[in-house]
Amino acid sequence: MTKIPIVSARQVIRALRAAGFKDAPKRGKGSHVAMVKQDSDRTRLVIIPDRKSLPRGTLRAILEQAGLSREEFLRLLKAKQIK
């Protein structure tokens, strides 16, 4: 199992956009970014704290909210060459 890298909120946002997520309609103000994706059976809402580096536990929670596996996320990072 590959270790989750330390990434920034901007990298996570780009990867989620590549996975089909869009910015959520006006979700208030503050230091978090909301993204949404409509699946066939549900709507997924993901909240990302806008930080330079996200703790691994926070990233795991974001991936769970997004319905992405660790491997899918790593593929998205590499495919878009998000650095």
C-alpha positions as CSV (number, residue, x, y, z in Angstrom):
1,M,0.0,0.0,0.0
2,T,1.4,3.4,-1.1
3,K,1.8,6.0,1.5
4,I,-0.3,9.1,1.0
5,P,1.9,12.1,0.2
6,I,1.7,15.5,1.8
7,V,-0.1,17.7,-0.7
8,S,-1.5,21.2,-0.7
9,A,-5.2,22.1,-0.9
10,R,-4.6,23.4,-4.5
11,Q,-3.3,20.0,-5.6
12,V,-6.3,18.3,-4.0
13,I,-8.7,20.7,-5.7
14,R,-7.0,20.1,-9.1
15,A,-7.2,16.3,-8.7
16,L,-10.8,16.5,-7.6
17,R,-11.7,18.6,-10.7
18,A,-10.0,15.9,-12.8
19,A,-12.3,13.4,-11.1
20,G,-15.4,15.4,-12.1
21,F,-15.9,17.6,-9.1
22,K,-17.0,21.2,-9.5
23,D,-17.0,24.2,-7.2
24,A,-20.1,24.1,-5.0
25,P,-22.6,26.9,-5.3
26,K,-22.1,29.6,-2.8
27,R,-21.2,27.8,0.4
28,G,-20.4,30.7,2.7
29,K,-17.1,32.4,3.4
30,G,-13.9,31.3,5.2
31,S,-10.8,29.2,4.8
32,H,-12.5,26.1,3.3
33,V,-13.4,25.2,-0.3
34,A,-16.5,23.2,-1.1
35,M,-16.7,21.0,-4.1
36,V,-19.6,18.9,-5.3
37,K,-20.1,15.9,-7.7
38,Q,-23.4,14.4,-8.7
39,D,-23.2,10.6,-9.0
40,S,-26.0,8.5,-10.3
41,D,-27.3,7.7,-6.9
42,R,-26.0,10.5,-4.7
43,T,-24.5,14.0,-4.5
44,R,-21.0,14.1,-3.0
45,L,-20.0,17.2,-1.1
46,V,-16.3,17.6,-0.2
47,I,-14.9,20.3,2.1
48,I,-11.2,21.1,1.7
49,P,-9.4,23.4,4.1
50,D,-7.4,25.9,2.2
51,R,-3.9,25.2,3.5
52,K,-0.4,24.9,2.1
53,S,-0.1,21.3,3.3
54,L,-2.9,19.0,4.4
55,P,-2.3,16.5,7.2
56,R,-2.5,12.9,6.0
57,G,-5.6,12.2,8.2
58,T,-7.4,15.2,6.7
59,L,-6.5,14.0,3.2
60,R,-7.8,10.5,4.0
61,A,-11.1,12.0,5.2
62,I,-11.4,14.1,2.0
63,L,-10.8,11.0,-0.1
64,E,-13.5,9.1,1.8
65,Q,-16.0,12.0,1.3
66,A,-15.1,12.0,-2.4
67,G,-15.4,8.3,-2.8
68,L,-11.9,7.9,-4.1
69,S,-9.4,5.3,-3.2
70,R,-5.8,6.2,-2.4
71,E,-4.6,4.6,-5.7
72,E,-7.2,6.5,-7.7
73,F,-6.1,9.8,-6.1
74,L,-2.4,9.1,-6.7
75,R,-3.3,8.3,-10.4
76,L,-5.1,11.7,-10.7
77,L,-2.1,13.5,-9.2
78,K,0.3,11.8,-11.6
79,A,-2.0,12.1,-14.6
80,K,-2.3,15.9,-14.2
81,Q,1.3,16.2,-13.1
82,I,0.0,18.2,-10.1
83,K,3.0,19.5,-8.2
